[in-house]
């Protein structure tokens, strides 16, 4: 390599490494919360969780390496272009094709690393990850089931756990019943129990001790069959439940070595789809690393721009390049699995397209031509300048007024000019508007990059479900339209952090901050527009969560369920929405269940009430064919009641009705639909939490999420306060150092948020304190940093 090649190579290494760390970190944000939950909630050893996280990295890394290379070349070439080094090289007769040699060397190195990861590390990591995941689920599945919450982990059965003593894994007090009271019904009460997953990874086995099981027809309760069991076992035969580790066709293929893939692709006994997927995976092991070469070819002409803001526009184009590439690859994989495309063409077509496009753009830039075709370029410039000219009527009016005044002074000779005092708005000043424009511009680019990363990675994981369930492209697009709102809500703090550091890094590099301080502008005053902009972002995220986001999350969850091929969750939701727990002042507990509720007539059909003593033993069972609310009283028809002592029925009474009964709950108790916290706004979640707590249940997880709906948006403002001292301390080190600082601060932020949120959800800390602790800690941290800044 020549000295110039080594120089270009070294210029691209730093930005490429930073891009790799940033992209990988953004995609691992979710893992921080899962890690904290596994350690605190389920008691999984930290080493085992970190091992699972490390094994999950290869499938992310093989995608972020080409992305990082594209980012690194854009930044490096943009820096050389901005400092006129490329102009000097071009004036000396150096061709852009010659300059590409140094970048090509870096691309070949990264492509080789990616090939090694794809062929050896990725299959081993996927297989080991599935094995350890099965071991973990088998070891801690009991602790994953939370007490005092209705679960439907068994097919068509609902399970309720009364308590799990601290430091123990076995349940104390267990109730299992058919999810819906239809025909023959079964229910079981046990003193204790536990659960495990079988070795195949697709069956949940529940083992109960000292269990009493009943089978009866609700219309003929005297013929009930009651039996006692020292040990009773239930097994879930449904392998497609959520959380199952049973693997799909695509995930099985991704665990195979090169030798096994070749054997699968030639095995005539396997289905055509499996053979096609094996061939797709073989080509993918080389096509994705080859993306490093074509991305480098495309990045050089995009990064070489002498226009102001050229690097920003090139980065915007790079986001589109990455998105288009992976969309083409996923569409091609779908076509290959369905037999519409040859596997080699499906996997190599995106590379071929971008290879031709990159060579074309590089040839035009090497000839000092525009990246657009001549006619298109001329049309764009003409119409763009015409549009921009229409957007600046005030500037044209000012120019005309200035020209008229000049002509007047020239013709009239000397005149007296009287300047009258006028109102001068101190904020926003011209520099404030300049800083806000820079902040918004950088922020939009960072946000676009984060959205693109999340969507590309998630789409690569969802592609196998799209292929296997034959999902139309319109549904996939709709899914990500709604999902993008949740992504924005999640990454908004990191976007503010990165934007603040990059913006002030750019200002420091051009000495604009030094000039502002020389003019007597305090750094506190300089930071004011950024703080206000961050407050606006915080308000926007809060407004989004209060209005559109819950409905968008509900629709996204529905589309995601369809894409993954999960069954209609109406029956599963019924298991939780049609079962309720209530506790009276005398510590007696009631579990209510019904088939249907008509809110217009306040009518419950096939209503059951199970009564338990403080030791969680079943003492009574009440049933009513109809239960109607009239005025302030409930009236039952076709009712009966039984009282128990162990396996014996000590009393049975028929209550033909209509009979007034003492049921101290309002109709609204049964009418509220249960949603996840993400599908409810603040007021809906607050009402739901109040209803649960009023019934005697504890809901620390929901209470923590309720406080987070206020605390989480304010993290955007806190991140701006944290970023500003770092930004002022960076000086001329530039935006890339700001990105590195943002990575470290972001990692600490999400680890702290995950830690405190999990503490609140498990009840180890008051929910309000768990939600607000990260904001409080980082606010004091920012104030401490400001003390050392010379303003």
C-alpha positions in Angstrom: 0.0 0.0 0.0 1.2 3.5 -0.8 1.4 6.3 1.8 -1.9 7.7 0.4 -3.6 4.3 0.7 -2.5 4.0 4.3 -3.7 7.6 5.0 -7.1 7.0 3.5 -7.3 3.6 5.4 -6.4 5.2 8.7 -8.9 8.0 8.2 -11.8 5.6 7.8 -10.9 3.2 10.6 -11.9 5.5 13.5 -15.4 6.5 12.2 -16.1 2.9 11.2 -15.3 1.6 14.6 -17.5 4.3 16.2 -20.3 3.6 13.8 -20.1 -0.1 14.6 -20.3 0.6 18.4 -23.2 3.1 17.9 -25.2 0.8 15.7 -24.7 -2.2 17.8 -25.5 -0.3 21.0 -28.7 1.1 19.6 -29.9 -2.4 18.7 -29.0 -3.7 22.2 -31.1 -1.2 24.1 -33.9 -3.8 24.6 -31.4 -6.3 25.9 -30.5 -4.1 28.9 -34.1 -4.3 30.2 -34.2 -8.0 29.6 -30.9 -8.5 31.4 -32.0 -6.5 34.4 -35.3 -8.4 34.5 -33.5 -11.8 34.3 -31.1 -10.9 37.1 -33.5 -9.2 39.5 -36.9 -10.8 38.8 -36.0 -14.4 37.9 -32.7 -14.7 39.9 -30.7 -15.8 36.8 -26.9 -15.6 37.4 -25.3 -12.6 35.8 -22.7 -14.7 34.1 -25.4 -16.8 32.4 -27.3 -13.8 31.2 -24.2 -12.2 29.8 -23.4 -15.4 28.1 -26.8 -15.4 26.4 -26.3 -11.8 25.4 -22.9 -12.5 23.9 -24.3 -15.5 21.9 -27.1 -13.3 20.6 -24.6 -10.7 19.3 -23.3 -12.4 16.1 -26.6 -12.1 14.2 -26.5 -8.3 15.0 -22.8 -7.8 14.3 -22.9 -9.3 10.8 -25.4 -6.7 9.8 -23.9 -3.7 11.6 -20.4 -4.3 10.1 -21.5 -3.2 6.6 -23.5 -0.4 8.1 -20.5 0.8 10.1 -18.3 0.7 7.0 -20.7 2.8 5.0 -20.9 5.3 7.9 -17.1 5.4 8.4 -16.3 6.0 4.7 -18.9 8.8 4.5 -17.5 10.5 7.5 -13.9 10.1 6.4 -14.4 11.2 2.8 -16.6 14.0 4.0 -13.9 15.2 6.3 -11.3 15.1 3.5 -13.7 16.9 1.2 -14.5 19.6 3.8 -10.8 20.3 4.4 -10.2 20.5 0.7 -7.8 17.6 0.8 -9.7 15.8 -1.9 -9.8 18.9 -4.0 -6.0 19.1 -3.7 -5.6 15.5 -4.7 -7.9 15.9 -7.6 -5.9 18.9 -8.7 -2.7 16.8 -8.6 -4.3 14.4 -11.0 -5.2 11.6 -8.5 -8.2 9.6 -9.7 -11.1 8.7 -7.4 -10.6 5.1 -8.5 -7.1 5.3 -7.1 -8.4 6.7 -3.8 -10.8 3.8 -3.6 -7.8 1.4 -3.1 -7.3 2.3 0.5 -11.0 2.0 1.2 -11.2 -1.2 -0.7 -8.5 -2.7 1.6 -10.6 -1.8 4.7 -13.7 -3.2 3.0 -11.9 -6.5 2.2 -10.7 -6.8 5.8 -14.2 -6.3 7.2 -15.7 -8.6 4.6 -13.3 -11.4 5.6 -14.2 -10.9 9.2 -17.9 -11.1 8.3 -17.4 -14.3 6.3 -15.7 -16.0 9.3 -18.6 -14.9 11.5 -21.2 -16.1 9.0 -19.7 -19.5 8.4 -18.4 -20.5 11.8 -19.4 -18.2 14.6 -23.0 -17.5 13.7 -24.2 -21.2 13.4 -22.4 -22.1 16.6 -23.8 -19.1 18.4 -27.3 -19.7 17.3 -27.2 -23.4 18.3 -25.5 -22.7 21.7 -28.0 -19.8 22.4 -31.0 -22.1 21.8 -29.5 -24.8 24.1 -28.7 -22.4 26.9 -32.1 -20.7 26.5 -33.8 -24.0 26.9 -31.7 -24.7 30.0 -32.6 -21.3 31.5 -36.3 -21.6 30.8 -36.3 -25.1 32.3 -34.6 -23.9 35.4 -36.5 -20.7 36.2 -39.9 -21.1 34.6 -41.5 -21.3 38.0 -40.2 -17.9 39.0 -41.4 -16.4 35.7 -45.0 -17.0 36.7 -45.9 -14.1 39.0 -48.2 -14.5 42.0 -51.6 -12.8 42.2 -51.8 -12.7 38.4 -54.0 -14.9 36.2 -51.9 -16.8 33.6 -52.9 -19.0 30.8 -49.8 -21.0 30.4 -51.7 -24.3 30.1 -53.9 -24.9 27.1 -57.5 -23.8 27.8 -56.7 -23.5 31.5 -56.2 -20.5 33.8 -53.7 -20.7 36.7 -53.6 -18.4 39.7 -50.8 -18.4 42.2 -51.5 -17.0 45.6 -48.0 -16.5 46.9 -44.3 -17.3 46.4 -42.3 -16.9 49.6 -39.2 -14.7 49.3 -36.1 -16.7 48.4 -38.2 -19.8 47.3 -39.3 -21.1 43.9 -42.2 -23.2 44.9 -45.7 -21.7 44.8 -47.9 -21.6 48.0 -51.5 -21.9 47.1 -52.5 -22.8 43.5 -55.8 -22.6 41.7 -56.2 -24.1 38.1 -59.5 -24.0 36.2 -60.9 -24.2 32.7 -60.7 -20.8 31.1 -64.4 -20.6 30.3 -67.4 -22.1 32.2 -68.9 -24.2 29.4 -70.4 -27.7 29.8 -68.2 -29.9 31.8 -65.8 -27.8 33.9 -62.7 -28.7 35.9 -60.9 -26.9 38.6 -58.0 -27.8 41.0 -56.8 -26.4 44.3 -53.3 -27.3 45.7 -51.2 -26.4 48.6 -48.1 -25.9 46.5 -46.7 -26.4 43.1 -44.0 -25.8 40.5 -43.4 -25.9 36.7 -40.7 -27.0 34.3 -40.2 -27.3 30.6 -39.5 -30.7 29.1 -36.3 -31.5 27.2 -38.0 -31.0 23.8 -38.6 -27.4 24.7 -42.2 -27.3 23.7 -44.2 -28.6 26.7 -44.8 -26.9 30.1 -45.3 -29.4 32.9 -47.0 -28.2 36.1 -46.6 -30.4 39.2 -49.0 -29.9 42.2 -48.7 -31.2 45.7 -51.7 -32.0 48.0 -54.2 -31.2 45.2 -58.0 -31.5 45.2 -59.5 -31.9 41.8 -63.2 -31.4 40.8 -65.1 -32.3 37.7 -68.7 -31.2 37.4 -71.5 -30.1 35.1 -72.6 -26.7 36.3 -76.2 -27.6 35.6 -75.9 -30.8 37.8 -73.5 -29.9 40.7 -74.6 -32.9 42.9 -73.0 -35.3 40.5 -69.6 -33.7 40.8 -66.5 -35.9 41.0 -64.0 -34.8 43.7 -60.7 -36.5 44.2 -57.6 -35.9 46.3 -54.0 -36.3 44.9 -50.7 -36.3 46.7 -49.1 -35.3 43.4 -50.9 -34.1 40.3 -49.3 -33.3 37.0 -50.6 -31.1 34.1 -48.8 -30.9 30.7 -49.3 -28.3 28.0 -49.4 -30.1 24.7 -49.5 -26.9 22.6 -46.0 -26.1 21.2 -46.9 -22.7 19.8 -47.5 -20.8 23.0 -45.8 -17.5 23.3 -42.3 -17.9 24.8 -41.9 -21.4 23.5 -38.4 -22.3 22.3 -39.7 -24.6 19.6 -37.8 -23.4 16.5 -39.2 -22.4 13.1 -37.8 -23.7 9.8 -35.7 -20.6 9.2 -34.1 -20.6 12.7 -33.3 -24.3 12.4 -31.5 -23.6 9.1 -29.5 -20.8 10.7 -28.1 -23.2 13.3 -26.6 -25.5 10.6 -22.9 -25.6 9.7 -21.8 -25.3 6.1 -21.5 -29.0 5.7 -25.0 -29.6 7.1 -26.4 -26.8 4.9 -25.0 -28.5 1.8 -26.5 -31.8 2.9 -29.9 -30.3 3.5 -29.9 -28.5 0.1 -29.2 -31.9 -1.7 -31.5 -34.0 0.5 -34.5 -35.1 -1.7 -36.4 -36.3 1.3 -36.7 -32.8 2.7 -39.4 -30.4 1.5 -38.7 -28.0 -1.4 -39.0 -25.0 1.0 -36.4 -26.4 3.4 -34.0 -27.1 0.5 -34.5 -23.6 -0.8 -33.9 -22.1 2.7 -30.7 -24.1 3.0 -29.5 -22.8 -0.4 -30.5 -19.2 0.6 -28.5 -19.5 3.8 -25.5 -20.7 1.9 -25.5 -17.7 -0.5 -26.3 -15.3 2.4 -23.1 -16.3 4.1 -21.2 -14.6 1.3 -23.6 -12.0 0.0 -23.9 -10.1 3.3 -20.1 -9.8 3.7 -19.9 -8.8 0.0 -22.1 -5.8 1.0 -19.0 -4.3 2.5 -17.4 -4.0 -0.9 -20.4 -2.5 -2.7 -21.2 -0.1 0.2 -17.6 1.2 0.1 -18.0 1.7 -3.7 -21.2 3.7 -3.2 -20.0 5.7 -0.1 -17.0 7.3 -1.9 -19.0 9.4 -4.4 -21.7 10.1 -1.9 -19.2 11.4 0.7 -17.2 13.6 -1.8 -19.2 16.8 -1.8 -18.0 20.4 -1.8 -21.4 21.9 -1.0 -22.1 23.2 2.5 -23.9 20.5 4.4 -22.7 17.9 1.9 -21.8 15.4 4.5 -25.3 15.6 6.0 -27.0 15.1 2.7 -24.7 12.1 2.0 -25.5 10.6 5.3 -29.2 10.9 4.5 -28.6 9.1 1.3 -26.7 6.4 3.1 -29.7 5.7 5.3 -31.7 5.2 2.2 -29.0 2.9 0.8 -29.0 0.7 3.8 -32.8 0.5 4.0 -33.2 -0.3 0.3 -30.5 -2.9 0.4 -32.0 -4.9 3.3 -35.5 -4.6 2.0 -34.4 -6.0 -1.3 -32.6 -8.8 0.5 -35.6 -9.8 2.6 -37.9 -9.6 -0.4 -35.5 -11.8 -2.3 -35.4 -14.3 0.5 -39.1 -14.5 0.5 -39.2 -15.1 -3.2 -36.6 -17.8 -3.0 -38.4 -19.6 -0.2 -41.6 -19.6 -2.3 -39.9 -20.7 -5.4 -40.4 -17.5 -7.4 -36.6 -16.7 -7.5 -33.5 -18.7 -7.7 -31.7 -18.6 -4.3 -28.4 -17.2 -5.7 -30.2 -14.5 -7.6 -32.3 -13.6 -4.6 -29.3 -13.1 -2.3 -26.9 -11.5 -4.9 -29.3 -9.2 -6.7 -29.0 -6.3 -4.1 -25.2 -6.5 -4.4 -25.4 -6.4 -8.2 -27.7 -3.5 -8.2 -25.6 -1.4 -5.8 -22.4 -2.5 -7.6 -23.6 -1.1 -10.8 -25.0 2.0 -9.1 -21.7 2.6 -7.2 -19.5 2.2 -10.3 -21.8 4.6 -12.2 -21.7 7.3 -9.4 -18.0 6.9 -9.0 -17.3 7.3 -12.7 -19.5 10.4 -12.9 -17.8 12.0 -9.8 -14.4 11.1 -11.2 -15.3 13.1 -14.3 -16.4 16.0 -12.1 -20.0 15.6 -13.1 -23.1 15.7 -10.9 -24.3 12.5 -9.4 -27.5 13.0 -11.3 -28.0 12.6 -15.0 -27.7 15.9 -16.9 -31.3 16.5 -17.7 -32.5 15.4 -14.3 -29.9 17.5 -12.6 -30.8 20.6 -14.6 -34.5 20.1 -13.9 -33.9 19.5 -10.2 -31.7 22.6 -9.8 -34.1 24.8 -11.7 -37.2 23.7 -9.8 -35.4 23.6 -6.4 -34.0 27.1 -6.7 -37.4 28.3 -7.8 -39.1 26.6 -4.8 -36.5 28.1 -2.4 -36.9 31.5 -3.9 -40.6 31.3 -3.2 -39.9 30.5 0.4 -37.9 33.7 0.9 -40.3 36.6 0.1 -39.0 38.6 3.1 -35.4 38.5 1.8 -36.5 39.6 -1.7 -38.6 42.5 -0.1 -35.6 43.5 2.0 -33.3 43.6 -1.0 -35.8 45.7 -3.0 -36.2 48.1 -0.1 -32.4 48.4 0.3 -32.0 49.0 -3.4 -34.7 51.7 -3.4 -33.1 53.5 -0.4 -29.7 53.4 -2.2 -31.2 55.0 -5.3 -33.0 57.6 -3.2 -29.7 58.6 -1.4 -27.8 58.7 -4.6 -30.3 61.1 -6.2 -31.2 63.3 -3.3 -27.7 63.9 -1.9 -27.1 64.1 1.8 -30.1 63.6 4.0 -30.8 63.3 7.7 -31.8 59.7 8.8 -33.8 59.3 12.0 -33.6 55.9 13.7 -36.6 55.4 16.0 -36.3 52.8 18.8 -38.0 49.5 18.0 -38.9 46.4 19.9 -36.0 43.9 19.9 -36.9 40.4 20.9 -33.9 39.0 22.8 -35.0 35.4 22.2 -34.6 33.8 19.9 -31.7 35.7 18.5 -30.1 35.0 15.2 -27.5 32.7 16.8 -30.3 30.9 18.6 -32.1 30.3 15.4 -28.8 29.1 13.8 -28.2 26.7 16.6 -31.8 25.4 16.5 -31.6 24.8 12.8 -28.4 22.8 13.3 -29.9 20.9 16.2 -33.0 20.0 14.2 -31.0 19.0 11.2 -28.7 16.7 13.1 -31.5 15.4 15.2 -33.6 14.4 12.2 -30.6 12.5 10.8 -29.9 10.7 14.0 -33.6 9.8 14.4 -33.8 8.5 10.8 -30.7 6.4 11.4 -32.1 4.9 14.6 -35.5 4.2 13.0 -33.8 2.6 10.1 -31.6 0.4 12.3 -34.4 -0.9 14.4 -36.6 -1.6 11.4 -33.9 -3.3 9.4 -32.9 -5.6 12.3 -36.5 -6.3 13.3 -37.4 -7.0 9.7 -34.5 -9.5 9.4 -35.9 -11.4 12.4 -39.5 -11.2 11.1 -38.7 -12.2 7.6 -38.9 -15.9 8.4 -42.5 -15.4 9.7 -43.4 -13.4 6.6 -42.1 -16.2 4.4 -43.6 -19.0 6.3 -47.1 -17.4 6.8 -47.2 -15.8 3.3 -47.8 -12.3 4.7 -48.5 -9.6 2.0 -46.1 -6.7 1.8 -48.8 -4.1 2.6 -49.4 -5.7 6.1 -45.6 -5.6 6.8 -45.4 -2.0 5.8 -48.5 -1.1 8.0 -46.9 -3.0 10.9 -43.7 -0.9 10.7 -45.7 2.3 10.3 -47.2 1.8 13.7 -44.0 0.3 15.2 -42.0 3.3 14.2 -43.9 5.4 16.8 -42.9 3.1 19.6 -39.3 3.1 18.3 -39.3 6.9 18.4 -40.6 6.9 22.0 -37.9 4.4 23.0 -34.9 6.1 21.4 -35.9 9.8 21.9 -33.5 10.2 24.9 -30.5 8.8 23.0 -31.4 10.9 20.0 -31.4 14.1 22.1 -28.1 13.0 23.7 -26.4 12.3 20.4 -27.8 15.4 18.8 -26.6 17.7 21.5 -23.1 16.3 21.6 -22.7 16.2 17.8 -24.1 19.7 17.3 -21.8 21.4 19.8 -19.0 19.2 18.6 -19.4 20.7 15.1 -19.6 24.2 16.6 -16.5 23.7 18.6 -14.6 22.3 15.6 -15.3 25.5 13.7 -14.5 27.8 16.7 -18.0 29.2 16.8 -18.4 28.5 20.5 -15.1 30.3 21.2 -16.4 33.3 19.1 -19.6 33.3 21.1 -17.7 33.4 24.4 -15.5 36.1 23.1 -18.6 38.2 22.4 -19.7 37.8 26.1 -22.3 35.1 25.5 -22.3 32.7 28.5 -22.4 29.0 27.8 -25.6 28.9 29.9 -27.2 31.3 27.5 -25.8 29.4 24.6 -27.4 26.2 25.8 -30.8 27.7 26.3 -32.2 26.9 22.8 -31.0 23.3 23.0 -32.6 22.9 26.5 -35.9 24.3 25.1 -35.7 22.1 22.1 -35.2 19.1 24.3 -38.2 20.1 26.4 -40.2 20.2 23.2 -39.1 16.7 22.3 -40.0 15.5 25.9 -43.4 17.1 25.5 -43.9 15.5 22.1 -43.1 12.1 23.4 -45.5 12.6 26.4 -48.2 13.8 24.0 -47.6 10.9 21.7 -47.9 8.4 24.6 -51.1 10.2 25.8 -52.8 10.2 22.4 -51.7 8.1 19.4 -49.2 5.6 20.8 -51.5 3.3 22.8 -53.8 2.7 19.8 -50.7 2.3 17.5 -49.2 -0.3 19.9 -52.5 -2.2 20.0 -52.7 -2.3 16.2 -49.0 -3.2 16.0 -49.5 -6.1 18.4 -52.4 -7.3 16.4 -50.4 -7.2 13.1 -47.4 -8.8 14.7 -49.6 -11.6 16.0 -50.9 -12.2 12.5 -47.4 -12.1 10.9 -46.0 -14.6 13.5 -49.0 -16.9 12.9 -50.2 -16.9 16.5 -53.8 -17.8 17.2 -56.5 -15.3 17.8 -55.8 -14.0 21.3 -59.4 -13.4 22.2 -59.7 -16.6 24.2 -56.3 -16.0 25.8 -57.3 -12.5 26.7 -60.5 -13.9 28.1 -58.5 -16.0 30.5 -57.3 -12.8 32.2 -60.2 -10.4 31.5 -62.9 -12.9 32.7 -61.1 -13.9 35.9 -60.9 -11.5 38.8 -59.6 -11.6 42.3 -61.1 -9.8 45.3 -60.2 -9.8 49.0 -62.6 -8.8 51.8 -61.8 -7.1 55.1 -61.8 -10.5 57.0 -58.9 -11.7 54.7 -61.2 -14.1 52.8 -60.4 -14.2 49.1 -62.7 -14.6 46.2 -62.0 -15.5 42.6 -64.8 -14.5 40.1 -65.3 -16.0 36.7 -68.0 -15.5 34.0 -68.8 -16.4 30.4 -70.2 -13.1 29.1 -70.9 -9.6 30.4 -73.5 -7.3 28.9 -72.7 -3.8 30.1 -76.0 -2.3 28.7 -78.1 -4.6 30.9 -75.5 -5.1 33.6 -76.0 -8.8 33.1 -73.4 -11.6 33.8 -74.0 -15.0 32.3 -72.7 -18.3 33.9 -71.1 -16.5 36.9 -68.9 -18.3 39.4 -67.4 -17.3 42.7 -64.8 -19.3 44.5 -64.1 -18.5 48.2 -60.8 -19.2 49.9 -59.7 -19.0 53.5 -56.4 -17.2 54.6 -54.5 -20.5 54.1 -55.7 -20.6 50.4 -58.0 -23.5 50.9 -61.2 -23.7 48.9 -64.2 -23.2 51.3 -67.1 -22.4 48.9 -68.3 -22.4 45.3 -71.2 -20.2 44.1 -72.8 -20.4 40.6 -75.5 -18.4 38.9 -76.8 -18.9 35.4 -77.6 -15.1 35.3 -76.5 -12.3 37.6 -78.1 -8.9 37.0 -77.6 -5.6 38.6 -80.8 -3.7 39.5 -80.2 -0.4 41.3 -77.6 -1.1 44.0 -78.3 -4.9 44.3 -77.2 -7.9 42.3 -80.0 -10.5 41.7 -79.2 -14.2 40.8 -81.3 -16.7 38.8 -80.6 -20.4 38.5 -78.1 -20.3 41.3 -76.6 -22.8 43.8 -73.9 -22.8 46.4 -71.6 -25.4 47.9 -69.4 -25.4 51.0 -66.3 -27.6 51.4 -64.1 -29.2 53.9 -61.2 -30.8 52.1 -62.6 -33.3 49.6 -66.1 -33.3 51.2 -69.1 -31.1 50.4 -70.5 -30.1 53.8 -73.4 -28.1 52.4 -75.3 -27.7 49.2 -78.2 -25.3 48.5 -80.2 -24.4 45.4 -81.1 -20.7 45.0 -83.7 -20.7 42.2 -84.2 -16.9 42.5 -84.5 -14.2 41.6 -82.5 -13.8 44.8 -80.6 -10.7 46.1 -77.0 -11.6 46.9 -74.3 -9.7 48.7 -71.7 -9.0 46.0 -69.8 -5.9 46.9 -68.5 -5.0 43.4 -69.8 -2.5 40.8 -70.6 -3.5 37.2 -67.6 -1.5 36.0 -65.5 -4.1 37.8 -66.3 -6.5 35.0 -66.6 -4.1 32.0 -63.0 -2.9 31.8 -61.0 -4.5 29.0 -57.6 -5.6 30.1 -54.8 -4.2 28.0 -51.1 -4.1 28.3 -49.6 -0.9 29.8 -48.3 0.1 26.3 -51.8 0.0 24.9 -53.2 2.4 27.6 -52.6 6.1 28.1 -51.9 7.6 31.5 -55.6 8.0 32.6 -56.6 4.6 31.4 -53.7 2.9 33.1 -54.3 4.9 36.3 -58.0 3.8 36.4 -57.0 0.2 35.7 -54.4 0.3 38.5 -56.9 1.8 40.9 -59.4 -1.0 40.1 -56.8 -3.7 40.8 -55.6 -2.2 44.0 -59.1 -1.6 45.3 -59.8 -5.3 44.8 -57.0 -6.1 47.3 -54.4 -7.1 44.8 -50.9 -5.6 44.5 -49.8 -4.4 41.1 -46.2 -2.9 41.5 -45.4 -3.6 37.9 -48.3 -1.6 36.6 -47.8 1.1 39.1 -44.2 1.5 38.0 -45.3 1.6 34.4 -47.8 4.3 35.4 -45.2 6.5 36.9 -42.9 5.8 33.9 -45.5 7.4 31.6 -44.6 10.7 33.2 -40.9 10.1 34.1 -39.8 8.5 30.8 -40.5 11.5 28.5 -38.6 13.8 30.8 -35.5 11.7 30.3 -35.1 13.6 27.0 -34.7 16.9 28.9 -32.4 15.2 31.4 -30.2 13.8 28.6 -29.8 17.3 27.2 -28.6 18.6 30.6 -26.1 15.7 30.9 -24.9 16.2 27.3 -24.2 19.9 27.6 -21.3 19.8 30.1 -19.7 17.0 28.0 -20.2 19.0 24.8 -18.5 22.1 26.2 -15.6 20.0 27.5 -15.0 18.3 24.2 -13.6 21.5 22.6 -12.1 20.9 19.2 -12.1 17.1 19.6 -15.1 17.1 17.4 -18.4 15.3 16.8 -16.9 11.8 16.7 -15.7 12.1 20.3 -19.2 13.3 21.1 -20.6 10.1 19.7 -18.2 8.0 21.8 -19.2 9.9 24.9 -22.9 9.5 24.0 -22.4 5.7 23.8 -20.9 5.5 27.3 -23.6 7.8 28.8 -26.3 5.9 26.9 -25.2 2.5 28.2 -25.1 3.8 31.8 -28.6 5.5 31.3 -30.3 2.4 30.0 -28.7 0.1 32.6 -29.8 2.4 35.4 -33.3 2.7 34.0 -33.6 -1.1 33.6 -32.2 -1.7 37.1 -34.6 0.7 38.9 -37.6 -0.2 36.7 -37.2 -3.9 37.5 -36.8 -3.1 41.2 -40.1 -1.2 41.1 -41.9 -4.0 39.2 -40.9 -6.7 41.6 -41.9 -4.5 44.6 -38.4 -4.1 46.0 -38.7 -0.3 45.7 -41.7 2.1 45.8 -43.0 2.4 42.2 -42.7 6.2 42.1 -39.2 6.2 43.4 -38.2 3.5 40.9 -39.6 5.5 38.0 -38.1 8.8 39.0 -34.7 7.7 40.4 -32.9 7.7 37.0 -34.1 11.3 36.3 -33.0 12.5 39.8 -29.6 10.8 39.6 -28.7 12.1 36.1 -30.0 15.6 36.9 -27.7 15.9 39.9 -24.9 14.4 37.8 -25.4 17.1 35.2 -25.3 19.8 37.8 -22.1 18.4 39.1 -20.6 18.4 35.6 -21.7 22.0 35.1 -19.7 23.1 38.1 -16.5 22.3 36.3 -17.3 24.1 33.1 -15.8 27.5 32.5 -18.8 29.5 31.2 
